């Protein structure tokens, strides 16, 4: 390996030496109209070696021989510009002080500078072109690359014809990747964009053909076989309209995920996927105060409970962007923990990821992880959340949701964590089920911990509704029912829910954590509520069927513990806007901590005997707004 490094180093030194000498010689030839007298030749004999020596030393000091030139970038070219300028300035000064430009034109040094920059940069770009286009290629691929080089923008037989909707940064990146990857057998026909100023212009030699309204006509004229929608910042209405137009073409269409799903902000062809329902909900980018989030996450030890769950895993991916010192994945499900551990270590190799197989109900598990790693920031996302299931097994909600949270809160206080962020739900507002009530009690535990004068930890809660793509979400169920030919089962024609995308929810949780000073309940702006019946109809249409014609919608009635609509506020809670337009804070009523502790002991005893009625009675005493649904339970 060392031999290869030195060989490349000496190769570049020798190459630059000849280019520098040629540059100075050419500068003289051009300035003096290709005719030299003896006086000029005399100066050339000492000026060319001087120029080569100074430039090579300066280039070395600017690290021009440490870069991997197969990856030459704009930054490297700027480095060449700066190094060449400084070297030319030094040569100019040396000549000025030594011979006072006696008989020498100053224009020689300007021409030499321009030649040097062009020759040195051109050599680096040629190296990059060689490695990018011809290394590891067979003869057929080499010929293809040569054709691409000399017949830029031309199309080749047997390649799939692609049309890109979106002539912005994302569309450009997708096209560039297709163009530069030998293994992608695609011909990009052109772009479509609704910005009229772009129509007729070209991106890397490829035209912006028309607006999206003309997509069907363009597809027919060009015999396009696939469409890629590259509009990550488009609104839900825009995406709906474009998808409707793409459907009319009859060809395959795919989409680049919304800006919220692009965790690292990088656009790549491997992110392009089939259109999903979540693409229709809204794709507004969440504005984050990265500085404040980085201040409390960067170089700190962060722990996420329920790290392999929908929200937990999303939080972990977002947290890694802010380079924590250690990220502890606390999870009791073995296989999902294994998967998220591998995924994060692959995506963020520079961050120390620690998977911990443990249970928040186990004080022994928590003692061990807090003793060994001393987490400074805790995000508590672990919870039982399936409403009908917990109606039948409410003691599980008591053990896991309530006392699991209490265990974590106690340990966070004992070990002086800086921040504790509890992930709650809108079902905690005026709850009609065990799950929501258990989360409301957990909110009370978290919120009132800040009232202790000795507490150094900032405890806060973030409350929001359903997330698209989470485990147990209604969308996967609807998809399975549609694929089975129906019927699609909806609980009630008027039932509505709030929905968010997982990345958006996680980003706002991190932002709320940065804003919190302790004791707050943050409420996320969930946007417009969605009728579940309308969602079912959209999914049926999305799959190419007609609702109640090809696929029947069947109303089965509300399940145990469900209500028609969710709320974000309860009586006695005052909402206050914050500096972030999508985050509000509540001033919730406080409770007597001694009474709460006594009531928790009672609910624990009722859970120990697994008495559903007793658990509900005690919970109603703690959360008076809890309304028990009128139906019978079967033990």
N, C-alpha and C positions, 0 to 999 in steps of 0.2 A: 504493500500500500504506500509506503514512504517513497519508493522508487517512482511510483506513478505520480505522486504529488510533485516531486522535484522535477520529473520529466516535463510535466505540464508547465511548471514555473519557468524552466529554462526555455521551453518552446516560446512562451509569451514574451520573455525578455528579448530573445533573438528576433522574433517577429517585429516587436516594437522598435528595436534598434534599426532594422532595415527601413521600417515605415517612417521613422523620425528622420533618418538620413535622406530618404527620398523626398520627404516633405520640404526640408530646407533647400535641397538641391533644386526642386521644382519651383520653389518660391523665387530663387535667384534667376532661374531661366525665364520665368514669366515676367518678373520685374525688369530685367535687362533685355527683353525682346529676343531671347534665345541666343544672344551673342556675348561672350565673355572676353575681357582683356586679361592680361597677366595679373593686374592688380586685383581684380575680382576673384580670379582663380586662387591667388595667394590667400585671400580671406576665407574662401571656401575650405581650404585645407585645415584651418584651425577652428572655423566656426561650426562645421558639421559635427566633429567629435565633441566639441563643447556643448552643443545643443543636445546631442544624444545623451551625454553624461548627466546634464542637469535634468532633463526630462525624465530619464529613467529613475533617478533618485527621488524626484518629486512624485512620480507615479507610484513608486514603492511606498512612500510616506502616506499617500492617499489610499492605500490598500487596494490598488488596482490589480494586484497579482494574488490576492487572497480570495477573490470572488470566484464563484462557479459560473463561468461565462455561458454555459448552456442555458442559464436562467437569467440572462441579461434583461434588465428592466429599465424603465425611465430614470429611476434613481441612480443606476449605474452610469447612465449617459450624462446626467448632471454632474456626477463625480468626475467624469472625464473632462467635461467642460471646465470645472473649477481647477483641476490639476493642470490642464493644458494652459489655462490663463495664467496661473501662478508661475509655471515654468517659463512661459514666454516673457513674463514680466521680469523674471530673474535674468534671463538671457539678454533682454533689452538693457537692463541696468549694467550688467557686466560689460557689454560691448560699449555702452555709453561712457563708462568710467575708464575703460582700457584704451580705446582708440577714438573716442569722441565722435563716432559715426563718420570718421574722415573718409569720404568717398563712398560711404555705404548709405543706401536708401532705407529710411525707416519703414517704408512700405513692405520691405522684405519680411519683417517680423510679423506684420499683420497677416500677410498671405500665408506665412509659415504656420501661424496659429490656426487659421481656418483649415488649412490642409491637414494639420495634425489631428484636429478634432474629427474631421471627416474620415480620415484613414484609420485612426485608432477605433472610433465608434463603429465604422463599417466592418472592421475585422472582428469585433466582438459580436456584432449582429450576424455576421456570416457564420461564426462558431455556433451561435444559438440556432440559426436556421438549419445548420447541418445536423445538430443533435436532435432537434425537434422533428425534422422532416425525414431524415434518412437513416439514422441509427436504428438498429433492430428492425429494419424493413426488408422484406424479400424483394426480389426483382420487380414483381408486379406492382407492389406498393411504391417502390422508388419511381417507377414510370408514372404512376398516378400522381405522386407529389410533384414531379416535374411538370405534368400537365396543369396541375393546380397553380403552379408558380407562374407559368407562361400564359395560361389561359384563365386568368382570374375571373371568378364569377360564372364560368361556363358550367354546364350540367353534364353528367355522365349517365350512361345507360345503366339499368338495373339498380339504380339508387332510388330510394323512396322519396317522393316529392313532398316537401314540408312547407307550410305557410305559417308564418309567425305573426300573431296579433299582438301589437305593442312594439312601436319603434323607439323605445326608450332604452335606458341602461340595461334592464333585464333582458329585453329582446336582443340587444347587441351582444351581451355575454353568451346567451344561448347560441346565437349564430356563430360566434367566434369559436366556441367549443366544438360545434359540429364541423366547422371548416378545418380546424387544426387537428382533429382526432382521426387518424387513419382508419380506425376500426368502426367508425360510424358511417354507414353507407346511406347518407341522406343528401338530397339536393334541396337546399332552401330556395324556394321560388322567389320570395320577397316578403315584405312586411305590409301589414295593414295598421292604420292608426287613425283615430278620430281628430287628431290635430291637423287641421287643413294646411298649416304652414309646412308640414313635413311631406305632404303628398308630392311625388315627383322627385324628391331628393333621394340620396343614396347613403347607405351605411355599409362601409367596406365594399363598395362597388355594387351593392344589392339595392334595388329600388324599393321605395315605399309606394306601393301600387295604388292604394285607394283607402277609403274609410271602411269601417267594419260593416256598414250597411250593405256593402257590395261583396261580402264574403262569398255568397253563393255563386255570383257571376264569376268572380275571380277563380274559384275552385273549378268551375266548369271549363273556363277558358284555358287554365294551366294544367288541368287534370291532376290537381293536388290530391294526395292520398292521406294526408294527416295534417291536423291543425294544432299548433301549440299556442295557448293563451298565456302570454308573458306580461301580466298586468298585476303584480303583487300588491299595488296600492289602490286598486280599483274598489269602488263601493259595491255593496251587495246589489243595488239596482243595476249598475253597469254590468256586473258579472251575469246577472239574470238575463239581461237583454242580449249580451254577446253569446251566452250559451244557447239561448233560443234561436239566434241566427245560425250558429254552428250546427244545431240539430237539423235545420232545413237543408244543409248541404249533403247530408247522408254519409259523410266521411267520419273517420275516427278523430276525436278532439280530446286534447289533454290540457292540463293547467299547471302553471307554476304556483306553489302555495302562496298564501298571503304573507305580507311582511312580518306579521306576528309569529309565523311558523318558521321563518328563516332565522334560526337562533343566532347564528354568527353573522347574519347579514350577507352571506355569500350566496350567489346565484350559480347553480350548476344544473346541467342537463339531467343528472341522476335524481334531482328533486322533482322533476316533472312527473306528474301522476294523473290518473283518471280523475275527472271532476267528481267531487263529493258534495253532500248536502251542506256541509259546513262552509263551503265556498260561497253559498248563497246568503249566509247570515250577516256578513259584514266583515270588512277587511281593513278597517281604519287602523293605522299604526298607533300603538300606545306611546305617548311621549313620556320618556323616563328621564329623571334627574340622575344620570349615571354617576355623577360626582358624589352625591349624597349616598347612593346605594353602595358605591365602591368604598366609601369611607367606613361603612360598618360591616362590610363583607370581606374586603380585600385583606389578606394576611391574617384573618381570624379563623378560629376553629368553629366550623358550622356543622350543626347536626339537624337532619331531617328525619322525622318519624313517618312511617308509612311511605318510605322512600321509593318503593317499587309500585306504588299506586298511581292513579292517573294524575292527580295533582302533585303528589310527592315526587314522581319522576320528572314531571315538568319543572318543578321548583329546582331540582338538582341540576338540570341542564342549564337553567337560567343562572343559577348561582355560580356555576363553573365559569361563566363569562367574566365574573368579577374576581377571579383568581383568589379563592380562599386559601389559607395555609393548609387546612385539612377539611375534607368534606366527609362526614360520617353518615353512612346510609343505614339507618336503623329500621329494620323490617323483620316481620316474623314469617313471611311467606318465602320459603327457600328458593324455589325456581325463579320467581320474578326478581328476587334480590340478586341472584346470580346473573340474570340477563342485564339488569340495569348497571351492575358493577362492570361487566364487560363493555357495555355500550359507552359508559362515561370514560373508562380508562382508554378506550380507543379514540374517542373524540377529544379528550383533554389529557394527553399523556404527561403534561408537566404538573398536574395537580395531584396531590396525594389523596386518593380515594380509599376509604376504609369501610368495607361492608361489615355490618354487625347483625347477626341473626339473633334477634331478641324480641321480647314482648313488653309493651308498656305496662301491662298488668303485673309484671314481675319486678319487684323491688331489687332482687338480686341481680337481674340483667342490667337495670338502670344504675345500680351501685357500681358495677364493674365498668361500664362504659364511661360514667362520669369520673370515676377514679383514675382511669387510664388516660383519657383524652381531654378531660376538662373543657367541654364545649363552651364557647363564649356566646354563640348565637344559636337559638333553637327554633326551628319551624315545626310545629306540631300538626301534621296532616293525617295521622293515623286515626281511623274511626270505622265503626260499623255504620253503614249508611242506607241499607236496603229497608225501606219503610215497612212493607208487608211482613218481611222476615222477622224484624224486631218486634212487631206487634205480637207475634207468636212466642218469641223468646226474649221478653223485655229484660230479664236478668243479665243477658249478655250485653245489652246496651249499658246497664248499670256498671258492670265490671269493667268493660272496655272504654266506653265513651266518657263516663263520669270519673271512675276511680283511676283509670289509666291516665286521664288528663291530670287528676289531682296528684298522682305520683310524680308526673313530669314537672308540674308546677313546684312541688315541694323540693325536688332535686335541683331545679333551676335556681330557686331561692337559696338553697343550702350552699351551692357551689358558685354563687355570685355571678351567674350568667349576665351578660350585658343586656340582651334582648330576648324575649320569648314571644313568638308570634303564633297565635292559635287560629287555625283555619276552621271557620264555622260555616253555617248555612242559613239561607233564608227560611228554612223549615223551622228554625228556632224562634221565629216570630209568630206569636199567637198559635202555638203548636197544637195540632190535632192528632199527633202520633207520638209514640215512645221515642223514636229517633230524634225528632225535632226537640222534644222536651229534654232529652238527655244532653243534647248540644246546648240548649239554653242554660241548663244547670252548669255545664262546663264553662260557658261564657261567664257566669256569675263567679265561679271559682277563680278564673283567670283575672277577671276585671277587678275584683275586690282584694286580690293579693297585694295590689299596689298601695292599699290603705295602711299597711303595716309600716311604721316609721323606720324599722330596721331593714326593710327590703331595699336592696340595691339594684334589683333587676327591673327593667321596664317590660311589664306584661301588657300585651295588647291583643285584640281580636280583629279578624277580618271576616266579614260576613258577605256571602254572595250566593247566587242560585246555581242552576244546573250548568254543567259544562259538556260541550259536544265532544264525543269520543271517549268519555269516561266509562269505566267499568260499570255495567248495569244501566247505561244510557238506553233510552227508548229507541234510538235510531238503529242500532244493530238488530234489535228485535224486529222492527218493521222491515228491515232488509231481508232477514231470514224468512219472514212471512210472505213477502213479495216473491222471493225466489221459489218458495213452496207453492205458489199459485194463489195465495190468500186463504182465508180472509185476513185483513189487517185489523187488529183489535185495538180500539181506542176506548178509554174508560168512560168518557163523557164528551158530547159534542162541544161543550163550552169550556172545557178545562184548558187553562193557559199556564205557561211556564216561562221563566226568564232563562236565556241561554247565553253562554260565553264560550269562546274558544279556550282550550287549555293554556296555550302560550300567553294569551292576553290576561287570563286570570292570574297566572303565576307572576307575570311582570308587575301587575298591580299589587299583588301581595308583597313583593319585594319593595315596591315604592312606598306602600303603607308602613312597612317595617322601618323604613328610613325616616318617615315623618313622625312616627309614634314616640311619645315621651312617657307613656305608661298610663294604663287605665282606660284607653280609648277603645271604642268599637267602631272600626272602619267599615263603611258600606260601599261596595263597588257599584258604579253605574252599569246596570245590566242592559241598558238600551230598551228597545221595545219588546213587550212580552209576545210570545208566539203561541197561537192556538195549536194544540197538538193535532187536532183533526185536520187543520190546514197543512201541517207538517207532513202528515200521513199522505195527503193528496199530492203534495209536491214530490214526495219520494216515489209514489206510484208513477206519476208523469215522468219523473226523472229516469225511471227504469223502462220507459217506452210503452207504458200501459195507460189505460183510461180508468180513473177511479169509478167504482161502482158499476163499471161495464166489464172490463177485463179482470180487475181485482176489486173484490167487495170490501167495504169498510164496515166493521161490525162494532157496535157500542156495547160494552160489557158491564158498565157501571163502575163507580169508584171502588178501588181496593181498600182494604182495612187501613185506616189512618190517613188516607189521602183527602185533599180538599181541592176545590175547583181552581183556586188561584193561590199563589204564594205572595207574601208581603215582605217588605224589607224593614218596616218599622212597627213597633208595638206602642200601645198607649203609654204615655209618660216619657217617651223618648223624643228628644229634640234633635233635629238634624242641622248640622253646621257645615257649610261648604269649606273646602280646603284650597290650597294653592293648586291642586291638581283637579282638572275638570271632571275626571272619572272617579274621584274618591271623595266621599263625604265622611264626616265623623259624627257619632251620636253621643249625646250626653244622657246616658242611661241612669235609671234610678239605682241607688246603692242599697245593699241589704246588710243586715246584722250578721257579722261573721260568726259570732258564737252560736246564734240560732241556726245558721247555715250548716255549721259543723255538726250540730246535734241532729238536724234533719238528714244529713248525709249518713250518719250512723244508723238511723232508722231505715232509710232506703236500702242500705247495705244488708240489714237483717232481713228485710222483705225479699231481697234478691236471693239471699242464702236459702230461704225456704221455697223459692221459685213460685211465689204467689203473685199471679198477674194482677188481681184486683187490688191487693195490698200495695204493690209497686205503683199502680196508677194513683191510688189514693194519696200516697206519700208524695209522689211527684206533683200532684195537683196542689198540695199544701206548699210546696217549694215554689212552683210556677202557677199562680192562680189563673193566668190566662189560658192554661192548658185545658182544652175542652175534649173530653173523652167521647169518641164516636159511639153511636148507638148501634152496636152489633154484638153478636155472641162470639166468644172465643172458644176454641176447642183445645183442651189440654192434651 
